[in-house]
Amino acid sequence: MSEAIQTTVVCQDLGDGSGDVIIDLHPDVLKALNIGLGDSLRIELADGSLVLKPIREVHAKS
C-alpha cells in the first residue's frame, strides 16, 4: 500500500444539482497518486478523514 499524503483542500460545488465537486490538488499530490487533470477519484470516509482514491477503468480487449 502507498504512503498516505495529508492535505487540506476546498471543495467547489458545480452548482448543477449533481452533487459532484471540484477540488484543486497540489501537483505533488497528483504525482503521488499518479493522476492528472480530468481523472476521476473515489471518496471514502476512513477514521474521520476523507480518502481520495483514483478510479482506474479497466478496458477489456475484444
PDB file of N, CA, C and O in Angstrom:
ATOM      1  N   MET A   1       0.846  -1.182   0.000  1.00  0.00           N
ATOM      2  CA  MET A   1       0.000   0.000   0.000  1.00  0.00           C
ATOM      3  C   MET A   1       0.883   1.235   0.000  1.00  0.00           C
ATOM      4  O   MET A   1       1.954   1.239   0.607  1.00  0.00           O
ATOM      5  N   SER A   2       0.431   2.293  -0.688  1.00  0.00           N
ATOM      6  CA  SER A   2       1.218   3.507  -0.777  1.00  0.00           C
ATOM      7  C   SER A   2       1.105   4.331   0.497  1.00  0.00           C
ATOM      8  O   SER A   2       0.168   4.179   1.280  1.00  0.00           O
ATOM      9  N   GLU A   3       2.081   5.202   0.681  1.00  0.00           N
ATOM     10  CA  GLU A   3       2.116   6.062   1.853  1.00  0.00           C
ATOM     11  C   GLU A   3       1.032   7.139   1.738  1.00  0.00           C
ATOM     12  O   GLU A   3       0.783   7.653   0.648  1.00  0.00           O
ATOM     13  N   ALA A   4       0.401   7.473   2.838  1.00  0.00           N
ATOM     14  CA  ALA A   4      -0.667   8.475   2.849  1.00  0.00           C
ATOM     15  C   ALA A   4      -0.082   9.878   2.758  1.00  0.00           C
ATOM     16  O   ALA A   4       0.997  10.157   3.281  1.00  0.00           O
ATOM     17  N   ILE A   5      -0.813  10.745   2.087  1.00  0.00           N
ATOM     18  CA  ILE A   5      -0.470  12.158   1.992  1.00  0.00           C
ATOM     19  C   ILE A   5      -1.629  12.924   2.599  1.00  0.00           C
ATOM     20  O   ILE A   5      -2.774  12.761   2.177  1.00  0.00           O
ATOM     21  N   GLN A   6      -1.343  13.750   3.577  1.00  0.00           N
ATOM     22  CA  GLN A   6      -2.400  14.514   4.231  1.00  0.00           C
ATOM     23  C   GLN A   6      -2.335  15.955   3.778  1.00  0.00           C
ATOM     24  O   GLN A   6      -1.272  16.575   3.814  1.00  0.00           O
ATOM     25  N   THR A   7      -3.472  16.497   3.351  1.00  0.00           N
ATOM     26  CA  THR A   7      -3.541  17.884   2.907  1.00  0.00           C
ATOM     27  C   THR A   7      -4.955  18.402   3.140  1.00  0.00           C
ATOM     28  O   THR A   7      -5.875  17.623   3.391  1.00  0.00           O
ATOM     29  N   THR A   8      -5.121  19.697   3.058  1.00  0.00           N
ATOM     30  CA  THR A   8      -6.433  20.322   3.185  1.00  0.00           C
ATOM     31  C   THR A   8      -6.801  20.928   1.841  1.00  0.00           C
ATOM     32  O   THR A   8      -5.985  21.603   1.214  1.00  0.00           O
ATOM     33  N   VAL A   9      -8.030  20.686   1.399  1.00  0.00           N
ATOM     34  CA  VAL A   9      -8.498  21.207   0.116  1.00  0.00           C
ATOM     35  C   VAL A   9      -9.851  21.870   0.302  1.00  0.00           C
ATOM     36  O   VAL A   9     -10.520  21.672   1.317  1.00  0.00           O
ATOM     37  N   VAL A  10     -10.247  22.663  -0.694  1.00  0.00           N
ATOM     38  CA  VAL A  10     -11.563  23.298  -0.719  1.00  0.00           C
ATOM     39  C   VAL A  10     -12.375  22.614  -1.811  1.00  0.00           C
ATOM     40  O   VAL A  10     -11.916  22.496  -2.947  1.00  0.00           O
ATOM     41  N   CYS A  11     -13.577  22.164  -1.472  1.00  0.00           N
ATOM     42  CA  CYS A  11     -14.472  21.551  -2.447  1.00  0.00           C
ATOM     43  C   CYS A  11     -15.347  22.645  -3.057  1.00  0.00           C
ATOM     44  O   CYS A  11     -15.948  23.449  -2.346  1.00  0.00           O
ATOM     45  N   GLN A  12     -15.405  22.656  -4.385  1.00  0.00           N
ATOM     46  CA  GLN A  12     -16.219  23.634  -5.104  1.00  0.00           C
ATOM     47  C   GLN A  12     -17.409  22.911  -5.722  1.00  0.00           C
ATOM     48  O   GLN A  12     -17.240  22.044  -6.580  1.00  0.00           O
ATOM     49  N   ASP A  13     -18.606  23.267  -5.286  1.00  0.00           N
ATOM     50  CA  ASP A  13     -19.832  22.675  -5.818  1.00  0.00           C
ATOM     51  C   ASP A  13     -20.019  23.120  -7.267  1.00  0.00           C
ATOM     52  O   ASP A  13     -19.865  24.298  -7.589  1.00  0.00           O
ATOM     53  N   LEU A  14     -20.350  22.173  -8.131  1.00  0.00           N
ATOM     54  CA  LEU A  14     -20.569  22.508  -9.539  1.00  0.00           C
ATOM     55  C   LEU A  14     -21.819  23.363  -9.726  1.00  0.00           C
ATOM     56  O   LEU A  14     -21.946  24.071 -10.726  1.00  0.00           O
ATOM     57  N   GLY A  15     -22.740  23.299  -8.767  1.00  0.00           N
ATOM     58  CA  GLY A  15     -23.939  24.113  -8.847  1.00  0.00           C
ATOM     59  C   GLY A  15     -24.980  23.588  -9.819  1.00  0.00           C
ATOM     60  O   GLY A  15     -25.917  24.300 -10.179  1.00  0.00           O
ATOM     61  N   ASP A  16     -24.813  22.325 -10.250  1.00  0.00           N
ATOM     62  CA  ASP A  16     -25.763  21.763 -11.220  1.00  0.00           C
ATOM     63  C   ASP A  16     -26.699  20.731 -10.599  1.00  0.00           C
ATOM     64  O   ASP A  16     -27.462  20.071 -11.305  1.00  0.00           O
ATOM     65  N   GLY A  17     -26.638  20.594  -9.273  1.00  0.00           N
ATOM     66  CA  GLY A  17     -27.509  19.650  -8.581  1.00  0.00           C
ATOM     67  C   GLY A  17     -27.032  18.213  -8.614  1.00  0.00           C
ATOM     68  O   GLY A  17     -27.710  17.332  -8.084  1.00  0.00           O
ATOM     69  N   SER A  18     -25.867  17.947  -9.230  1.00  0.00           N
ATOM     70  CA  SER A  18     -25.370  16.571  -9.361  1.00  0.00           C
ATOM     71  C   SER A  18     -24.749  16.045  -8.079  1.00  0.00           C
ATOM     72  O   SER A  18     -24.661  14.833  -7.886  1.00  0.00           O
ATOM     73  N   GLY A  19     -24.320  16.938  -7.206  1.00  0.00           N
ATOM     74  CA  GLY A  19     -23.607  16.513  -6.002  1.00  0.00           C
ATOM     75  C   GLY A  19     -22.117  16.362  -6.242  1.00  0.00           C
ATOM     76  O   GLY A  19     -21.365  16.103  -5.302  1.00  0.00           O
ATOM     77  N   ASP A  20     -21.675  16.519  -7.485  1.00  0.00           N
ATOM     78  CA  ASP A  20     -20.256  16.442  -7.815  1.00  0.00           C
ATOM     79  C   ASP A  20     -19.547  17.703  -7.332  1.00  0.00           C
ATOM     80  O   ASP A  20     -20.149  18.774  -7.249  1.00  0.00           O
ATOM     81  N   VAL A  21     -18.258  17.564  -7.014  1.00  0.00           N
ATOM     82  CA  VAL A  21     -17.460  18.705  -6.592  1.00  0.00           C
ATOM     83  C   VAL A  21     -16.142  18.726  -7.362  1.00  0.00           C
ATOM     84  O   VAL A  21     -15.697  17.711  -7.897  1.00  0.00           O
ATOM     85  N   ILE A  22     -15.544  19.885  -7.403  1.00  0.00           N
ATOM     86  CA  ILE A  22     -14.210  20.060  -7.969  1.00  0.00           C
ATOM     87  C   ILE A  22     -13.283  20.418  -6.821  1.00  0.00           C
ATOM     88  O   ILE A  22     -13.609  21.262  -5.987  1.00  0.00           O
ATOM     89  N   ILE A  23     -12.114  19.764  -6.783  1.00  0.00           N
ATOM     90  CA  ILE A  23     -11.103  20.118  -5.794  1.00  0.00           C
ATOM     91  C   ILE A  23      -9.786  20.359  -6.515  1.00  0.00           C
ATOM     92  O   ILE A  23      -9.454  19.655  -7.469  1.00  0.00           O
ATOM     93  N   ASP A  24      -9.047  21.341  -6.061  1.00  0.00           N
ATOM     94  CA  ASP A  24      -7.720  21.616  -6.597  1.00  0.00           C
ATOM     95  C   ASP A  24      -6.703  20.892  -5.724  1.00  0.00           C
ATOM     96  O   ASP A  24      -6.626  21.121  -4.517  1.00  0.00           O
ATOM     97  N   LEU A  25      -5.927  20.018  -6.349  1.00  0.00           N
ATOM     98  CA  LEU A  25      -4.894  19.282  -5.629  1.00  0.00           C
ATOM     99  C   LEU A  25      -3.521  19.801  -6.036  1.00  0.00           C
ATOM    100  O   LEU A  25      -3.287  20.110  -7.204  1.00  0.00           O
ATOM    101  N   HIS A  26      -2.627  19.892  -5.078  1.00  0.00           N
ATOM    102  CA  HIS A  26      -1.259  20.331  -5.320  1.00  0.00           C
ATOM    103  C   HIS A  26      -0.582  19.354  -6.279  1.00  0.00           C
ATOM    104  O   HIS A  26      -0.828  18.150  -6.199  1.00  0.00           O
ATOM    105  N   PRO A  27       0.267  19.847  -7.185  1.00  0.00           N
ATOM    106  CA  PRO A  27       0.953  18.959  -8.128  1.00  0.00           C
ATOM    107  C   PRO A  27       1.684  17.783  -7.478  1.00  0.00           C
ATOM    108  O   PRO A  27       1.768  16.711  -8.078  1.00  0.00           O
ATOM    109  N   ASP A  28       2.211  17.959  -6.271  1.00  0.00           N
ATOM    110  CA  ASP A  28       2.882  16.854  -5.571  1.00  0.00           C
ATOM    111  C   ASP A  28       1.899  15.735  -5.233  1.00  0.00           C
ATOM    112  O   ASP A  28       2.254  14.557  -5.273  1.00  0.00           O
ATOM    113  N   VAL A  29       0.663  16.107  -4.899  1.00  0.00           N
ATOM    114  CA  VAL A  29      -0.363  15.116  -4.589  1.00  0.00           C
ATOM    115  C   VAL A  29      -0.760  14.377  -5.863  1.00  0.00           C
ATOM    116  O   VAL A  29      -0.909  13.155  -5.852  1.00  0.00           O
ATOM    117  N   LEU A  30      -0.931  15.112  -6.957  1.00  0.00           N
ATOM    118  CA  LEU A  30      -1.268  14.486  -8.239  1.00  0.00           C
ATOM    119  C   LEU A  30      -0.196  13.476  -8.645  1.00  0.00           C
ATOM    120  O   LEU A  30      -0.504  12.371  -9.091  1.00  0.00           O
ATOM    121  N   LYS A  31       1.049  13.868  -8.485  1.00  0.00           N
ATOM    122  CA  LYS A  31       2.163  12.981  -8.842  1.00  0.00           C
ATOM    123  C   LYS A  31       2.171  11.735  -7.968  1.00  0.00           C
ATOM    124  O   LYS A  31       2.372  10.630  -8.471  1.00  0.00           O
ATOM    125  N   ALA A  32       1.957  11.897  -6.675  1.00  0.00           N
ATOM    126  CA  ALA A  32       1.972  10.764  -5.751  1.00  0.00           C
ATOM    127  C   ALA A  32       0.843   9.776  -6.045  1.00  0.00           C
ATOM    128  O   ALA A  32       1.010   8.568  -5.882  1.00  0.00           O
ATOM    129  N   LEU A  33      -0.320  10.302  -6.483  1.00  0.00           N
ATOM    130  CA  LEU A  33      -1.460   9.445  -6.804  1.00  0.00           C
ATOM    131  C   LEU A  33      -1.421   8.942  -8.241  1.00  0.00           C
ATOM    132  O   LEU A  33      -2.236   8.110  -8.639  1.00  0.00           O
ATOM    133  N   ASN A  34      -0.463   9.457  -9.020  1.00  0.00           N
ATOM    134  CA  ASN A  34      -0.342   9.110 -10.440  1.00  0.00           C
ATOM    135  C   ASN A  34      -1.642   9.440 -11.187  1.00  0.00           C
ATOM    136  O   ASN A  34      -2.182   8.624 -11.933  1.00  0.00           O
ATOM    137  N   ILE A  35      -2.120  10.671 -10.954  1.00  0.00           N
ATOM    138  CA  ILE A  35      -3.338  11.140 -11.615  1.00  0.00           C
ATOM    139  C   ILE A  35      -3.071  12.499 -12.247  1.00  0.00           C
ATOM    140  O   ILE A  35      -2.063  13.147 -11.968  1.00  0.00           O
ATOM    141  N   GLY A  36      -3.991  12.912 -13.100  1.00  0.00           N
ATOM    142  CA  GLY A  36      -3.855  14.198 -13.758  1.00  0.00           C
ATOM    143  C   GLY A  36      -5.207  14.862 -13.954  1.00  0.00           C
ATOM    144  O   GLY A  36      -6.235  14.372 -13.488  1.00  0.00           O
ATOM    145  N   LEU A  37      -5.182  15.978 -14.645  1.00  0.00           N
ATOM    146  CA  LEU A  37      -6.372  16.760 -14.912  1.00  0.00           C
ATOM    147  C   LEU A  37      -7.429  15.906 -15.602  1.00  0.00           C
ATOM    148  O   LEU A  37      -7.152  15.249 -16.605  1.00  0.00           O
ATOM    149  N   GLY A  38      -8.642  15.921 -15.055  1.00  0.00           N
ATOM    150  CA  GLY A  38      -9.747  15.180 -15.657  1.00  0.00           C
ATOM    151  C   GLY A  38      -9.938  13.775 -15.130  1.00  0.00           C
ATOM    152  O   GLY A  38     -10.959  13.150 -15.417  1.00  0.00           O
ATOM    153  N   ASP A  39      -8.978  13.253 -14.358  1.00  0.00           N
ATOM    154  CA  ASP A  39      -9.147  11.913 -13.786  1.00  0.00           C
ATOM    155  C   ASP A  39     -10.230  11.939 -12.711  1.00  0.00           C
ATOM    156  O   ASP A  39     -10.450  12.958 -12.057  1.00  0.00           O
ATOM    157  N   SER A  40     -10.898  10.807 -12.543  1.00  0.00           N
ATOM    158  CA  SER A  40     -11.949  10.686 -11.526  1.00  0.00           C
ATOM    159  C   SER A  40     -11.391  10.028 -10.272  1.00  0.00           C
ATOM    160  O   SER A  40     -10.533   9.147 -10.336  1.00  0.00           O
ATOM    161  N   LEU A  41     -11.901  10.481  -9.134  1.00  0.00           N
ATOM    162  CA  LEU A  41     -11.483   9.940  -7.842  1.00  0.00           C
ATOM    163  C   LEU A  41     -12.684   9.440  -7.067  1.00  0.00           C
ATOM    164  O   LEU A  41     -13.778   9.995  -7.170  1.00  0.00           O
ATOM    165  N   ARG A  42     -12.476   8.393  -6.295  1.00  0.00           N
ATOM    166  CA  ARG A  42     -13.490   7.873  -5.379  1.00  0.00           C
ATOM    167  C   ARG A  42     -13.187   8.495  -4.014  1.00  0.00           C
ATOM    168  O   ARG A  42     -12.026   8.595  -3.618  1.00  0.00           O
ATOM    169  N   ILE A  43     -14.219   8.904  -3.308  1.00  0.00           N
ATOM    170  CA  ILE A  43     -14.057   9.486  -1.972  1.00  0.00           C
ATOM    171  C   ILE A  43     -14.601   8.504  -0.955  1.00  0.00           C
ATOM    172  O   ILE A  43     -15.740   8.049  -1.060  1.00  0.00           O
ATOM    173  N   GLU A  44     -13.767   8.177   0.043  1.00  0.00           N
ATOM    174  CA  GLU A  44     -14.170   7.270   1.119  1.00  0.00           C
ATOM    175  C   GLU A  44     -13.941   7.960   2.456  1.00  0.00           C
ATOM    176  O   GLU A  44     -13.059   8.810   2.579  1.00  0.00           O
ATOM    177  N   LEU A  45     -14.727   7.597   3.444  1.00  0.00           N
ATOM    178  CA  LEU A  45     -14.553   8.090   4.799  1.00  0.00           C
ATOM    179  C   LEU A  45     -13.841   7.017   5.604  1.00  0.00           C
ATOM    180  O   LEU A  45     -14.315   5.884   5.687  1.00  0.00           O
ATOM    181  N   ALA A  46     -12.698   7.368   6.202  1.00  0.00           N
ATOM    182  CA  ALA A  46     -11.919   6.410   6.984  1.00  0.00           C
ATOM    183  C   ALA A  46     -11.383   7.109   8.232  1.00  0.00           C
ATOM    184  O   ALA A  46     -10.604   8.057   8.134  1.00  0.00           O
ATOM    185  N   ASP A  47     -11.802   6.641   9.391  1.00  0.00           N
ATOM    186  CA  ASP A  47     -11.334   7.188  10.671  1.00  0.00           C
ATOM    187  C   ASP A  47     -11.487   8.708  10.756  1.00  0.00           C
ATOM    188  O   ASP A  47     -10.603   9.397  11.266  1.00  0.00           O
ATOM    189  N   GLY A  48     -12.616   9.229  10.252  1.00  0.00           N
ATOM    190  CA  GLY A  48     -12.894  10.648  10.343  1.00  0.00           C
ATOM    191  C   GLY A  48     -12.234  11.501   9.273  1.00  0.00           C
ATOM    192  O   GLY A  48     -12.364  12.725   9.299  1.00  0.00           O
ATOM    193  N   SER A  49     -11.532  10.884   8.336  1.00  0.00           N
ATOM    194  CA  SER A  49     -10.888  11.621   7.250  1.00  0.00           C
ATOM    195  C   SER A  49     -11.458  11.174   5.915  1.00  0.00           C
ATOM    196  O   SER A  49     -11.884  10.029   5.761  1.00  0.00           O
ATOM    197  N   LEU A  50     -11.463  12.080   4.955  1.00  0.00           N
ATOM    198  CA  LEU A  50     -11.840  11.712   3.595  1.00  0.00           C
ATOM    199  C   LEU A  50     -10.604  11.191   2.880  1.00  0.00           C
ATOM    200  O   LEU A  50      -9.531  11.791   2.945  1.00  0.00           O
ATOM    201  N   VAL A  51     -10.770  10.073   2.203  1.00  0.00           N
ATOM    202  CA  VAL A  51      -9.668   9.446   1.485  1.00  0.00           C
ATOM    203  C   VAL A  51     -10.010   9.456   0.003  1.00  0.00           C
ATOM    204  O   VAL A  51     -11.077   8.994  -0.402  1.00  0.00           O
ATOM    205  N   LEU A  52      -9.097   9.985  -0.800  1.00  0.00           N
ATOM    206  CA  LEU A  52      -9.284  10.022  -2.247  1.00  0.00           C
ATOM    207  C   LEU A  52      -8.496   8.888  -2.879  1.00  0.00           C
ATOM    208  O   LEU A  52      -7.322   8.682  -2.574  1.00  0.00           O
ATOM    209  N   LYS A  53      -9.163   8.153  -3.767  1.00  0.00           N
ATOM    210  CA  LYS A  53      -8.509   7.063  -4.481  1.00  0.00           C
ATOM    211  C   LYS A  53      -8.867   7.186  -5.957  1.00  0.00           C
ATOM    212  O   LYS A  53     -10.026   7.417  -6.300  1.00  0.00           O
ATOM    213  N   PRO A  54      -7.876   7.032  -6.828  1.00  0.00           N
ATOM    214  CA  PRO A  54      -8.173   7.116  -8.261  1.00  0.00           C
ATOM    215  C   PRO A  54      -9.091   5.984  -8.707  1.00  0.00           C
ATOM    216  O   PRO A  54      -9.004   4.864  -8.205  1.00  0.00           O
ATOM    217  N   ILE A  55      -9.968   6.290  -9.651  1.00  0.00           N
ATOM    218  CA  ILE A  55     -10.820   5.287 -10.260  1.00  0.00           C
ATOM    219  C   ILE A  55     -10.111   4.840 -11.539  1.00  0.00           C
ATOM    220  O   ILE A  55      -9.981   5.610 -12.491  1.00  0.00           O
ATOM    221  N   ARG A  56      -9.665   3.614 -11.547  1.00  0.00           N
ATOM    222  CA  ARG A  56      -8.944   3.067 -12.700  1.00  0.00           C
ATOM    223  C   ARG A  56      -9.928   2.232 -13.506  1.00  0.00           C
ATOM    224  O   ARG A  56     -10.409   1.197 -13.045  1.00  0.00           O
ATOM    225  N   GLU A  57     -10.218   2.692 -14.706  1.00  0.00           N
ATOM    226  CA  GLU A  57     -11.127   1.950 -15.578  1.00  0.00           C
ATOM    227  C   GLU A  57     -10.350   0.839 -16.277  1.00  0.00           C
ATOM    228  O   GLU A  57      -9.238   1.045 -16.763  1.00  0.00           O
ATOM    229  N   VAL A  58     -10.954  -0.329 -16.316  1.00  0.00           N
ATOM    230  CA  VAL A  58     -10.343  -1.471 -16.976  1.00  0.00           C
ATOM    231  C   VAL A  58     -11.023  -1.647 -18.328  1.00  0.00           C
ATOM    232  O   VAL A  58     -12.241  -1.814 -18.404  1.00  0.00           O
ATOM    233  N   HIS A  59     -10.238  -1.608 -19.381  1.00  0.00           N
ATOM    234  CA  HIS A  59     -10.762  -1.783 -20.723  1.00  0.00           C
ATOM    235  C   HIS A  59     -10.460  -3.192 -21.180  1.00  0.00           C
ATOM    236  O   HIS A  59      -9.298  -3.582 -21.292  1.00  0.00           O
ATOM    237  N   ALA A  60     -11.504  -3.953 -21.443  1.00  0.00           N
ATOM    238  CA  ALA A  60     -11.328  -5.337 -21.886  1.00  0.00           C
ATOM    239  C   ALA A  60     -11.001  -5.353 -23.375  1.00  0.00           C
ATOM    240  O   ALA A  60     -11.568  -4.593 -24.160  1.00  0.00           O
ATOM    241  N   LYS A  61     -10.078  -6.230 -23.745  1.00  0.00           N
ATOM    242  CA  LYS A  61      -9.746  -6.395 -25.160  1.00  0.00           C
ATOM    243  C   LYS A  61     -10.739  -7.348 -25.791  1.00  0.00           C
ATOM    244  O   LYS A  61     -11.152  -8.328 -25.171  1.00  0.00           O
ATOM    245  N   SER A  62     -11.125  -7.058 -27.027  1.00  0.00           N
ATOM    246  CA  SER A  62     -12.077  -7.913 -27.737  1.00  0.00           C
ATOM    247  C   SER A  62     -11.374  -9.132 -28.281  1.00  0.00           C
ATOM    248  O   SER A  62     -12.006  -9.978 -28.913  1.00  0.00           O
TER     249      SER A  62
END
